[in-house]
Amino acid sequence: MTNPLFDTVRHTPDAASLWDGSHKIPWNDPAFSARILREHLSQDHHLASRKSSVIEAQCAWIASRCLSGGPASILDLGCGPGLYSRLLAGDANYYIGLDFSPASIGYAQDTFGAPGKAEFRLADVAEADFGGPFELAMMLYGELNVFPPEVCQRILAKAHAALAPGGRLLIERQRFGAVRKSGQEPRSRTRADNGGLFSDRAYVCLTENHWFDAESVALQCFHVLAQGDAEPVTYRSTTRAWTGDEMEGLLRQAGFADVAHHDDWPVPDNGLALVSATK
């Protein structure tokens, strides 16, 4: 008797396919978007978004280190449901968040949107015009790592253009070792009897991890067999690992100066690190 889930696993994906059209889980799909919003808002874990206590600590760090010079316009790239805007937007600061998840943007608009204080736009940061000028731009939670190298460079160049002279950029990058470790984890199988991230129906998910050393890329393949389906659906998540020096090189190539790494950035684990730069 064949097992459609395990029969899906034929061979290791080819490195040439790492950044093809299926390299990212479709977070902009309305159904996926609604399911990931639940994870953003959960206080049970630090997945999707951090717990409120960490967000509050990070916003306090940003306020003291980046926003002490008076009113500022803030650009949040990959803002999710706008959880940082609650503490960073207000009478003194104007906050604009971009994200391509419709459920998250809808939640942010309904919950935190306020004329003259906070605005949220449904947009793909890889393609969108950022506007500006901004005193601060930020891209948190390792989001830059999930884009192909050439797109990373494009995003950084657009961020540089969107900043006012002297403006600062904050990039929270996934540490090289953490990305490599994720690509070297053994295969695992999980079961969601009440549905979950990949389906509202019960499903089984086989997760395969691959590390491509020459490309410094971790690839996760999620083979999902939902109740009632004859064949599984495969989702891929591709992550580029950048060393601190490589990230600094990307920032300088985009025109930034004064690149700094911040060991005092509050994070719940050591998988992420903050780097800043100025225009």
Rosetta blueprint (number, residue, H / E / L):
1 M L
2 T L
3 N L
4 P H
5 L H
6 F H
7 D H
8 T L
9 V L
10 R L
11 H L
12 T L
13 P L
14 D L
15 A H
16 A H
17 S H
18 L L
19 W L
20 D L
21 G L
22 S L
23 H L
24 K L
25 I L
26 P L
27 W L
28 N L
29 D L
30 P H
31 A H
32 F H
33 S H
34 A H
35 R H
36 I H
37 L H
38 R H
39 E H
40 H H
41 L H
42 S L
43 Q L
44 D L
45 H L
46 H L
47 L L
48 A L
49 S L
50 R L
51 K L
52 S H
53 S H
54 V H
55 I H
56 E H
57 A H
58 Q H
59 C H
60 A H
61 W H
62 I H
63 A H
64 S H
65 R H
66 C H
67 L L
68 S L
69 G L
70 G L
71 P L
72 A E
73 S E
74 I E
75 L E
76 D E
77 L E
78 G L
79 C L
80 G L
81 P L
82 G L
83 L L
84 Y L
85 S H
86 R H
87 L H
88 L H
89 A L
90 G L
91 D L
92 A L
93 N E
94 Y E
95 Y E
96 I E
97 G E
98 L E
99 D E
100 F L
101 S L
102 P H
103 A H
104 S H
105 I H
106 G H
107 Y H
108 A H
109 Q H
110 D H
111 T H
112 F H
113 G L
114 A E
115 P L
116 G L
117 K L
118 A E
119 E E
120 F E
121 R E
122 L E
123 A L
124 D L
125 V L
126 A L
127 E L
128 A L
129 D L
130 F L
131 G L
132 G L
133 P L
134 F E
135 E E
136 L E
137 A E
138 M E
139 M E
140 L L
141 Y L
142 G L
143 E H
144 L H
145 N H
146 V H
147 F L
148 P L
149 P H
150 E H
151 V H
152 C H
153 Q H
154 R H
155 I H
156 L H
157 A H
158 K H
159 A H
160 H H
161 A H
162 A H
163 L E
164 A E
165 P E
166 G E
167 G E
168 R E
169 L E
170 L E
171 I E
172 E E
173 R E
174 Q E
175 R L
176 F H
177 G H
178 A H
179 V H
180 R H
181 K H
182 S H
183 G H
184 Q H
185 E L
186 P L
187 R L
188 S E
189 R E
190 T E
191 R E
192 A E
193 D L
194 N L
195 G L
196 G L
197 L L
198 F L
199 S L
200 D L
201 R L
202 A L
203 Y E
204 V E
205 C E
206 L E
207 T E
208 E E
209 N E
210 H E
211 W E
212 F E
213 D L
214 A L
215 E L
216 S L
217 V E
218 A E
219 L E
220 Q E
221 C E
222 F E
223 H E
224 V E
225 L E
226 A E
227 Q L
228 G L
229 D L
230 A L
231 E L
232 P L
233 V E
234 T E
235 Y E
236 R E
237 S E
238 T E
239 T E
240 R E
241 A L
242 W L
243 T L
244 G H
245 D H
246 E H
247 M H
248 E H
249 G H
250 L H
251 L H
252 R H
253 Q H
254 A L
255 G L
256 F L
257 A E
258 D E
259 V E
260 A E
261 H E
262 H E
263 D L
264 D L
265 W L
266 P L
267 V L
268 P L
269 D L
270 N L
271 G L
272 L E
273 A E
274 L E
275 V E
276 S E
277 A E
278 T E
279 K L
